[in-house]
Amino acid sequence: MADNGEVTVVGVGARIDGNLVSAGSLRIDGQVKGQVNADGDVALSPQSQVEADIRAQNVSVAGRFKGNIAVKGKAHLARGGRVDGNITSKTLVIEEGGIFHGQSIMDGTAPGSSSPGQAGSQAQPANQPQKPTTEKTEQVKVP
């Protein structure tokens, strides 16, 4: 988690609807619905239930997550975790037993640096015809 040791915890019995902002790292054990922005890392414990868009340095999902994840570093899907949504990260790790249903965009640039329609797109030379792009949704289940 955070280098400085500062971690905000959303406890097991807590339920948050709205925007959750943390200047450091964040651990979610309860329920969150809305937006999650952290300057540090975000960890979703096995009992967590999150329906939100997450922006952070790194994220680890061991619970249930629905929404989009945009991190500058690593997105980690732990055993027993489930992600229904898109992940934009530099690195993606899916452990055996993790479920990912969505699209992964592995990009070394910071989240939000390109417009949503250009995320994951590659530049075409000017003399080449533009190929139509199609989005593909994949479900990955590792037994």
C-alpha positions in Angstrom: 0.0 0.0 0.0 1.3 3.5 0.7 4.9 4.2 1.3 4.1 6.6 4.1 1.8 4.1 5.9 -1.3 6.3 5.6 -4.3 4.1 4.7 -8.0 5.1 4.9 -10.2 2.1 5.7 -13.9 1.7 4.7 -15.0 -0.9 7.3 -17.0 -4.0 6.8 -20.3 -2.5 8.0 -19.8 0.8 6.1 -21.7 1.8 3.0 -20.8 4.9 1.0 -22.8 6.4 -1.9 -21.0 9.2 -3.7 -17.4 10.3 -4.2 -14.7 8.9 -2.1 -11.4 10.8 -2.2 -8.2 9.8 -0.4 -4.9 11.7 -0.2 -3.1 8.4 0.5 -4.0 4.8 0.0 -7.4 3.2 0.6 -8.7 -0.2 1.7 -12.3 -1.0 1.1 -13.9 -3.8 3.2 -17.5 -2.6 2.9 -19.7 -1.3 0.2 -19.0 1.7 -2.1 -21.1 3.1 -5.0 -20.0 6.1 -7.0 -16.4 7.4 -7.6 -13.2 6.4 -5.9 -10.1 8.6 -6.3 -6.9 7.9 -4.4 -3.4 9.5 -4.7 -2.1 6.1 -3.5 -3.2 2.5 -3.9 -6.7 1.1 -3.6 -7.3 -2.4 -2.2 -10.6 -4.2 -2.3 -10.8 -6.9 0.3 -12.6 -10.2 -0.3 -15.8 -9.1 1.5 -16.0 -5.7 -0.4 -18.7 -4.9 -2.9 -17.9 -1.9 -5.0 -19.8 -0.3 -7.9 -17.7 2.7 -9.0 -15.0 4.1 -11.2 -11.6 3.9 -9.6 -8.6 6.2 -10.3 -5.4 5.4 -8.3 -1.7 4.5 -8.5 -2.3 0.8 -8.2 -5.4 -1.4 -7.4 -5.9 -4.8 -6.0 -9.3 -6.5 -6.3 -10.2 -9.5 -4.1 -13.9 -8.8 -3.8 -16.7 -7.9 -6.2 -16.1 -4.9 -8.4 -18.3 -3.4 -11.1 -17.1 -0.3 -13.0 -14.0 1.0 -14.7 -10.5 1.0 -13.2 -7.8 3.5 -14.4 -4.4 3.2 -12.7 -0.9 4.5 -13.4 0.8 1.2 -12.4 -0.5 -2.3 -11.7 -4.0 -3.7 -11.6 -4.1 -6.9 -9.6 -7.1 -9.3 -9.6 -6.7 -11.7 -6.7 -8.0 -15.3 -6.3 -11.8 -15.1 -5.7 -12.0 -11.5 -7.0 -14.3 -10.4 -9.8 -14.1 -7.4 -12.1 -17.0 -6.5 -14.4 -15.7 -3.5 -16.3 -12.8 -2.1 -18.1 -9.2 -1.8 -16.8 -6.6 0.7 -18.0 -3.2 0.1 -16.5 0.4 -0.3 -17.2 0.5 -3.9 -15.8 -2.4 -6.4 -15.3 -2.1 -9.5 -13.1 -4.9 -12.0 -12.8 -4.4 -14.8 -10.3 -5.8 -18.3 -10.8 -9.5 -18.2 -9.6 -10.0 -14.5 -10.5 -12.7 -13.5 -12.9 -12.4 -10.6 -15.3 -15.2 -9.6 -17.7 -14.4 -6.6 -19.7 -11.7 -4.9 -21.7 -8.1 -4.4 -20.7 -6.1 -1.4 -22.0 -2.5 -1.7 -21.1 -1.0 1.7 -21.5 2.1 3.3 -20.0 0.6 6.8 -20.0 -1.3 8.3 -17.1 -5.1 7.7 -16.9 -7.1 10.5 -18.4 -4.3 11.7 -20.8 -6.3 10.7 -23.8 -9.9 11.2 -24.7 -12.2 8.3 -24.0 -12.6 7.5 -27.8 -8.9 7.3 -28.2 -8.0 5.1 -25.3 -5.9 2.2 -26.5 -5.9 3.4 -30.1 -2.8 3.5 -32.2 -1.7 6.3 -34.6 -2.1 5.5 -38.3 0.3 6.8 -40.9 -1.2 9.6 -43.0 -0.9 7.6 -46.3 -2.6 4.5 -44.9 -6.4 4.1 -44.9 -8.0 4.1 -41.5 -9.3 0.7 -40.4 -12.6 0.6 -38.6 -12.1 -0.4 -34.9 -14.3 -2.7 -33.0 -14.5 -3.2 -29.3 -14.2 -6.7 -28.0 -15.5 -7.8 -24.6 -13.8 -10.9 -23.1 -14.5 -13.0 -20.1 -11.5 -14.6 -18.6 -11.9 -17.3 -15.9 -9.0 -19.1 -14.6 -10.0 -22.4 -12.8 
